[in-house]
Amino acid sequence: MKLIQLPTQAFEERLKQEIEENPALDTGKEESDDIDDDLSNEFDDTGTEKIEAEDINIDEYLSDDEIPNYKTQANNYSADDEEKNVPYAAGTSFHQSLSNQLNTFSLNDEERAIAEFLVGSIDDSGYIRREIIDLVDDLAFTANVFTTEEKVIAVLKRVVHTLDPLGVGARDLKECLIIQLKAKDKTKYRSLSIEILEDAFDHFVKKHYKKLQEKYTISEDELKEVIKEISKLNPKPGSSYAGNNKIAEQIVPDFSIKLIDGELDLVLNSRNAPELHVSREYNNMLKGYQESTVKSKSQKDAVFFIKQKLDSAKWFIDAIRQRQQTLLVTMNTIMHYQYDYFLTGDERKLRPMILKDIADKINMDVSTVSRVANSKYVSTPYGTKLIKEFFSESMKNDQGEDVSTKEIKKILETVIAEEDKKKPLTDEKLAAILKEKGYPIARRTVAKYREQLDLSVARLRKEI
């Protein structure tokens, strides 16, 4: 079950780990010597301790090792296929970059300790989310630096707020945007933008444009220029850093679905998994035990060690086989369940599907299907998709037919995208439009779907 849950990259790491830890496993093609299956000889070290022939059935582990009857690598790629390895450059992390910049400031010991502590408190988005008084307490307890809120705020504004990228160390969005604006050359609209953010931030974020025009006696065109200036700023300065401390992840699809002559073709991705077999060294060790006429205590311990490693290797290979079979059966069932979608790529053709639907068809537990769906990706002609995205609840349309909530969300998204942004549609109006299209759902349900699509309420979608 643990192997099933692993996505391709993590599975490859697990393979490498097992190969390193179990010397009985080896990779690549290797010829093995034939070993006599009859281990009828017993050795007797003390006259009472014996290993029977059936204790170690070499044939059970090694008989077809020359041409393994199971390989973790699928033969669905030609020899001249291009091997596309993505190189990764080791760079400076986001926080390390900030720490390095502190060396350009002339700071005494106390100020440097405060500055380093503040930099360490910045999250990946570039913000300091904690209260200053809490930072003062932590400095005292963890760094043995006894200071005041005033000194911490002074270092924050004089040092941290000037670090690159601009806006890092801000305590909220308002401060982040103002820091960036103040660092730029002054213009009429930048000065007005700073004034609006400092004195009327709530009106601005809630898009109360009429109130802003009245408060600052400005025209609609002038307000547009202010909005244009602010929209150029980065609300998450930390995330813009190319070498931040997050690991860059390359999605490796676990499956590939292709359209070949109008038919769907499913392939399990196992290109990077090596062939596994019992190592030649272990073959020779077993052969040496078989041919030995004198059986010592150390040989007995060695043979038991070998048997233990062989059992472990056999179990691991069987587990891999079961993993691949489970993945293929599950994904094949999902593909046929959502056949119309995979043929066209139209999300409106996604059928309602829950985990139990697939589990019942393949006679497996729901938890098994969940493990496959939650962490696996499939490459399709329409992009690489997370498998769990194909699952959705059902609702009745006005014809009494079951339709996927995905279909309704797609239509809702389209309606909002095509609305007049000067007069955006309220949830009530959206519900009415969906009802006209044959989807009678309540306003609160529209609100829920809109939030799941990460779309704002009508007021916040308004543009001038």
Buried (B, 14 or more C-beta within 10 A) or exposed (E): EEBBBBBBBEBBEBBEEBBEEBBBBBBEEBEBEEBEEEBEEEBEBEEEEEBEEEEBBBEEBBBEBEEBEEBBBEEEEEEEEEEEEEEEEEEBBBBBBBBEBBEEBEBEEBBBBBBBBBBEBBBBBBBBEEEBEEBBEBBEEEBEBEBEEEBBBBBBEEBBBBBEBBBBBBBEBBBBBBBBBEEBEEEEBBEBBBEBBEEBBEBBEEBBBEBBBEEBEBEEEBBBBBBEBBEEBBBBBBBBBEBBEEEEEEEBBBBBBEBEEEEBEBBBBBBBBBBBBBBBEBBEBBBEBBEEEEBEEEBBEBBEEBBEBBBBBBEBBEBBBEBBEBBBBBBBBBBEBBEEBBBEEEBBBBBBBBBEBBBEBBEBEBEBBBBBBBBBBBBBEEEEBEBBEBBBEBBEBEEEEEBBBBBBBBBBBEBBEEBEEEEBBBBEBBBBBBEEBEBBBEBEBBBBBBEEEEBEBBEEBBEE
